[in-house]
Amino acid sequence: MKTAIITGINGQVGSYLTEHLLEDSYKVYGIIRRASSLNTQRIDHLYNNPNLELVYGDMSDASSLLSVIGDVKPDTLFHLAAQSHVRTSFDIPEYTGDITGLGTLRCLEAIRKTSPKTRFYNAATSELFGSTSPPQNEQTHFHPRSPYAVAKMYGYWATINYREAYQMFCTNGIVFNTESPRRGETFVTRKITRALGRIIYDLQQDLVLGNLDSKRDWSHAKDSSRAMKMMLEHDHPGDYCIATGESYSIREFLIEAFEMCNLNYQDYVKFDSRYLRPSEVDHLRGDATRARKELGWEPEYSFKELVKEMVEADLNLAKKEYVLKIDET
């Protein structure tokens, strides 16, 4: 049985990746932070699977990573954990640098010291490209525009350095925006579909957003997680862009989502400058030619299918909230 460790297992991508690995008969160890509140909702449905084990660890604590990786000596390690909210990274840049940047280095060092044959996947990000013009691929110049992206650049180059210096199997996935019904509610796409469902059931009156004109290459987290698994099963390590090759603005996402419910987003959306970033990333659109050719990866979800799935899921969630509210009254 192959073994895998996943940092950030309780995130949206981590949960889908866990499903893929368990379906392929992996033994999966998920590293989670100790918290006073439950934070495993996305993987609760997998809790009784005997091939899933959750262990405590933290990206700021090298000793915990050394202990887990040294004990398990996994075939693969998927490093997904990060402080990943771009806007928030401007407010807590030092913490973001420690967790998102140095956290990657701590994983690499733990592998080097205790399990050098482990194949390592680092979740890089399209935010690395920042202000460079689309389409962006593995050869495109980086110009990070946030503390989050700067921290991710540190992890990206650390991954390459360990590959070259120690001949370790280290791969970067430069993944463009990943979305799904499991996306965190503070991220703009989920914020939109969550609000839409609540507006339909009269649980919320409006939706407050910032810049509506920035464009992103949105793909389903299921597609992204499949690509990650394919990278570590490939014969050679490398760096790959994972993207659909299409980009849409936040305004276009709003239009698509609200029209599914026969609503005009302009009747509900309000602007608040507090949601603007100090430095914006205007347009990200990826070129995944290398991943298609070398890995055989193709996205299975279209933009419309992604939005539809998210809207339907949040309509169902809002309906449950509505029923509970009625029962309480």
N, C-alpha and C positions, 0 to 999 in steps of 0.2 A: 504494500500500500504506500503510495506517495504521500508525503507530508507537506503541509504549507502553513506558514504563519502569515496572518494578515494584521497589520496595524491599521487602525481606523475601520475595523470590521463593522462597527455599528453605524457607519455612514451609509448613504444610499448606494454608492458604488460597491462598498465593502459587502453589503448585504446581497447584492446580485452576484458578485464574484463568489461569495460563499456558496450560493446555490449552484453555480456552474461547477465548482470544485467538488462539492458533495455528490453531484450527479455523476461525476467522473471518478468516483470512489477514492477521493483524497481524504486523508485525515487532516482536519483543519483546526488550527489553534488561533484563536482571536485574542489580540491584546486590547484590553479595555482599561480606561482609567477608573479608579475608585471614585464614586460620587455618592452623595447623600440621596439623590433622586435617581429613579430608573432611567437608563439611557440606552436600553437594548431593544426598543420597540421594533426596529426594522428587522431584527433577527429572532424575535420571540417565537415565530412559527417554526424555527429550526432547532429550538432549544432541546427537544427530546431526541434529536439525531445523535446516535452514539459516536459518530465520527466528528462531532463538533465539541470543542472544549474551549472555554473562555478563561483567560488568565489575566491577572492584574499586571499592569506595566504603565510606563509614562515616557513620552518622548523627551522629557527633561531629566530623566533619571537613567543614566547609563548603566548603573548596576542592575536595574530591573531588566533591561534589554539583554545584557550579558547573561543573566541568569536564565531567561526564557529561551533565548537562541542557543545557548550552550547546552541546555537540558534537552531540547527538542532536536537540534541539528537538522533543520528541515531541508527538504529537497528544494523548496522555493520559499521566498519571502516577498510578499507584496506590501510595499510601504505606501499606504494611503493616508495615514494620519497627518493632520496639519491644522493650524489655525487658518482656515481657508476662505474666510469672508473678506473680500477685497476692501470694501469700505471700512470695515472695522480695523483692518490692519493699519490704517492711518491713525487710529486712536490708540492702538497698543502695538506700536512698531517693534519695541524691544522683545516683547513676549512672542510676537509673530516670528521674529528672527530666530529666537531660541527654539521654538517648537518646530517651525516649518523648515528652517535652514539647518541649525545644528542637530535637530532631531534626526535628520537624514544621515548626517555624519556619524551619529551615535549608533545607528543601525548598521552602517557599513563597517565601523570599527568592531562591533560585536561579532559580526560575521567573520571578519578577517581573523579575529583572535580565537574564535571558538568553533566556527563551522565554515571554513573557506570554500568548500565545494557547493555551498548553498547558492542557488540562482536568485539574484536580487532584482526586483522591479521597483523603480522609483516613479511615483506619480508626479511628473512635471506638468506644466500647464501652458495653454496658449497665451496666458497673460504675460509670458516672457517676451512676446513679440511687441507688446505695447503699441507704440506709435508707428511701427513699420507698416508699409502698405500691403494689402492682400493681393493675391493669395500668399499664405505663409507655409513654408515647408521646413524640412530639416536643415536646409542651407541658408535660411533667411536670417538676417541680422537681428539680434535681440536688442530691445530697448524697453526694459521694464519701467512701468509707470506707477508702481505702488510698493509699499514695504513688503506686501505679500509676494509680489512678483520678484522683487530683489532677493527675498529669502529663498524662493523657489529656484532662482538662478544659482545660488550657492549649492543647493542640493543637486541640481542638474550637473554642475561641473565636478562636484565631489564624486558623483556616481561614475562619471567618465574617468576621473583621476584614479579611482580604485580599480577600474577595469584595466587601465593602462599600466598602473604601477604594480599591481599584485596579480594580474591575469585572472581576476575574478569575473564571473559571469554577471555583469551589471548592465541593466537596460533602462533607458528613460522612455517613458510614454508621454509625449507632448500632446496631451489630450485637450481638445477644445471643449467648450461648455457641455457638461453632461447634465441631463434633466430626467425627471421621472416623477410619478406620484409620490415617491419616497424622498424627494428633494426637501431640504430644510425650508421651513416656512419664512425665513428671513431673506431667502434668495428670490430675485425678482420674478422669475417664471412661476414659482410655486406661490409667491405672494399674490400674483395675479389670479391664478386659478382658485386659490383658497378664498380670496375675497369674492370672486365671482359666485362661487357656490353659496356663500353666506348672504350675498346681495339677493340672490334668487329666493332664498327662504327668509328674507327680511330680518336677518340677524346682523347685518352690517349695511351702512348707508352709502359709503364711498370708499375709494381706494387712493391712498396718498403715495405718489412716486416722484422720482427725480427726472433725470435725463431719459427721454423716450426715443432718442434718435440714434443711440449707439447700436451697432449691429454685431451680432454674434452668430457663430456656426454652432447650432444646437443639435446635439445628438442624444439618443436615449442611453441611459446608464447601462442598460442590458448590452447594447452594442459595444460600449466602451470597455465593459468588464470582460466581454469575450475576447477583445483585442489584447487585453493585458495577459490573459491566460495563454494566448497564442504566442505572445512575445517570449515568455519563459519556456515554452515548449519548442521554440525554434532552435535550429542547430547552432546559431551564433548569436552573441549579444549585439545590440545596436540601439539606435535611437529612432523612434518612429512618431510621426504625426498621426493622430487619430481624429478624423473629421469627416463631415458629409460632403464638403465642397460647396455648400450653400450657406448663405447668411441672410438673416432677417433682423430687422430692427425690433426694439421693444414695442414700438408702436404697432408693428405688423403682428407681433405676438398677441397684443391686446385685441386688435381687430379680429384675428382668427378665433380667439377664445370667446369673446363677447358675441360675435355673430353666431356661434354655435348655440347660443341661448337667445337669439333674436334680440340682442341688446346693442346699443351704441355706447362704446366705452367712454366717449366724451361726456356722457351724462353722469358719469360716476367718478372719473379720475380727476384728482386734484394734484397740483404741483407743490412741492416743498423743497426749497434749496438745501435743506439739511441732508437730503439724500444724494446730493452731488458729490463726486470725488474731487479732491484738490487737483488731481491731474487725471484726465479721462483717457480711456482707450476707446477710440471711435469705431474701429472696424476690424473684426477678426473673421477670417475665412480660410480654412485649412485646405492643404493639398496632401491627401493621404496616398499618393501614387506609390510610394515605397512600401507602405503597409499592404496595399492591395497586391503588389507584385511579389513581395518576398514572403508575406504571411498568408496571403490568400484571404485577407479580411475584407468584408463588405458590410456596410451598415444595412440593417434590415428594416429600420423605421424611417419613414419620411417625416418631414416637419409637421404636416397636417395630422398624421397618425399619433405623433408624440403629443401634440396639443390636445387632441381629442381624448387620449387616454388620461391625461392629467385633469382635464375638465370633468370628465365622467367620474373619476375617483373622488374629486373634491365636491362634486354635487352629491354624491352618496354620503360623504362625510358630513356635509352641511345638513343633509336630511336627518341624519342621526342626531345631530345637535338640536335641530328643530323639534324632533320628537321628544327628546329629553326635556327641552324647555317647556313644551306643552304639558308633559307629565308632571313637572314640578309645580306648574300653576294650577 
